[in-house]
Amino acid sequence: MDTWDNDCLDLVGEAHLDCEGAMDGEIAFGALMGFLDVRYGARDGSACVDFSWESEEEDYPARGRGWAAIGTAGRVVGHFYIHNGDESGFVGERN
């Protein structure tokens, strides 16, 4: 991620973004673990997922939105936004 370093990302567990099924998923990094509301589509000719998320980060409710798409070399690229807070671009490996 552009905003947070790798030590922060894997603070509690392995950082991940999982899209599960037709409309559900999970995002986790640092102390945040959120549940996704997912919509599939296309962005610049590539498969894309847009999502909103909700979480309780250290007993503090948080929410936001983001997107992810297949980039070069099969990597996942995207952007993550915290409502009224930080944002960050990210690159990840597909499992």
C-alpha positions as CSV (number, residue, x, y, z in Angstrom):
1,M,0.0,0.0,0.0
2,D,1.1,3.5,-0.7
3,T,0.2,4.9,2.8
4,W,1.1,2.1,5.2
5,D,4.3,0.0,5.3
6,N,4.4,-3.8,5.3
7,D,5.0,-4.0,9.1
8,C,1.7,-2.2,9.7
9,L,-0.2,-4.2,7.0
10,D,0.5,-7.6,8.7
11,L,0.1,-6.3,12.3
12,V,-2.6,-8.7,13.4
13,G,-2.6,-11.2,10.5
14,E,-1.8,-11.5,6.8
15,A,-3.2,-8.5,4.9
16,H,-5.8,-9.6,2.3
17,L,-8.7,-8.6,0.2
18,D,-11.1,-11.5,-0.6
19,C,-14.1,-11.4,-2.8
20,E,-16.4,-14.3,-2.0
21,G,-19.4,-15.2,-4.0
22,A,-21.8,-12.9,-5.8
23,M,-21.7,-9.9,-3.5
24,D,-19.6,-10.6,-0.3
25,G,-16.0,-10.4,0.8
26,E,-13.5,-9.5,3.4
27,I,-10.7,-7.0,3.8
28,A,-8.0,-7.1,6.5
29,F,-4.8,-5.1,7.2
30,G,-3.3,-3.6,10.3
31,A,-5.9,-3.8,13.1
32,L,-8.8,-3.4,10.5
33,M,-11.0,-6.3,9.5
34,G,-13.9,-5.4,7.3
35,F,-16.8,-7.0,5.5
36,L,-17.3,-6.1,1.8
37,D,-20.4,-5.3,-0.3
38,V,-19.0,-6.2,-3.8
39,R,-20.0,-5.3,-7.3
40,Y,-18.2,-6.8,-10.4
41,G,-17.7,-5.0,-13.6
42,A,-14.9,-3.6,-15.9
43,R,-12.5,-0.7,-15.7
44,D,-10.3,0.3,-18.7
45,G,-11.1,-3.0,-20.3
46,S,-10.0,-5.2,-17.3
47,A,-12.2,-7.1,-14.9
48,C,-12.8,-5.0,-11.8
49,V,-14.5,-5.1,-8.5
50,D,-15.9,-2.0,-6.7
51,F,-16.7,-2.4,-3.0
52,S,-17.9,-0.7,0.1
53,W,-16.8,-2.0,3.4
54,E,-17.7,-1.8,7.1
55,S,-15.5,-2.6,10.1
56,E,-14.9,-2.1,13.8
57,E,-11.3,-1.1,14.2
58,E,-10.3,-1.4,17.8
59,D,-14.0,-1.1,18.8
60,Y,-14.4,2.0,16.6
61,P,-16.8,1.6,13.7
62,A,-15.3,2.5,10.3
63,R,-16.4,2.3,6.7
64,G,-15.3,3.2,3.3
65,R,-15.1,2.1,-0.3
66,G,-12.5,0.9,-2.9
67,W,-11.9,-0.9,-6.1
68,A,-9.5,-3.5,-7.4
69,A,-8.6,-4.7,-11.0
70,I,-6.2,-7.1,-12.6
71,G,-3.1,-5.2,-13.6
72,T,0.1,-6.0,-15.4
73,A,1.8,-9.4,-14.7
74,G,-1.5,-10.6,-13.2
75,R,-1.2,-8.5,-10.1
76,V,-4.2,-6.9,-8.4
77,V,-4.1,-3.1,-8.3
78,G,-6.6,-0.8,-6.7
79,H,-7.4,1.9,-4.2
80,F,-8.8,1.8,-0.7
81,Y,-10.7,4.7,1.0
82,I,-11.6,5.2,4.6
83,H,-14.7,7.5,5.0
84,N,-13.5,10.9,6.2
85,G,-10.0,9.5,6.6
86,D,-6.9,8.1,4.8
87,E,-6.7,6.5,1.4
88,S,-4.2,4.4,-0.3
89,G,-3.4,2.7,-3.6
90,F,-2.3,-0.9,-3.4
91,V,-0.8,-3.7,-5.4
92,G,-1.2,-7.4,-4.4
93,E,-0.6,-10.9,-5.6
94,R,-3.5,-13.1,-6.6
95,N,-4.0,-16.4,-4.7
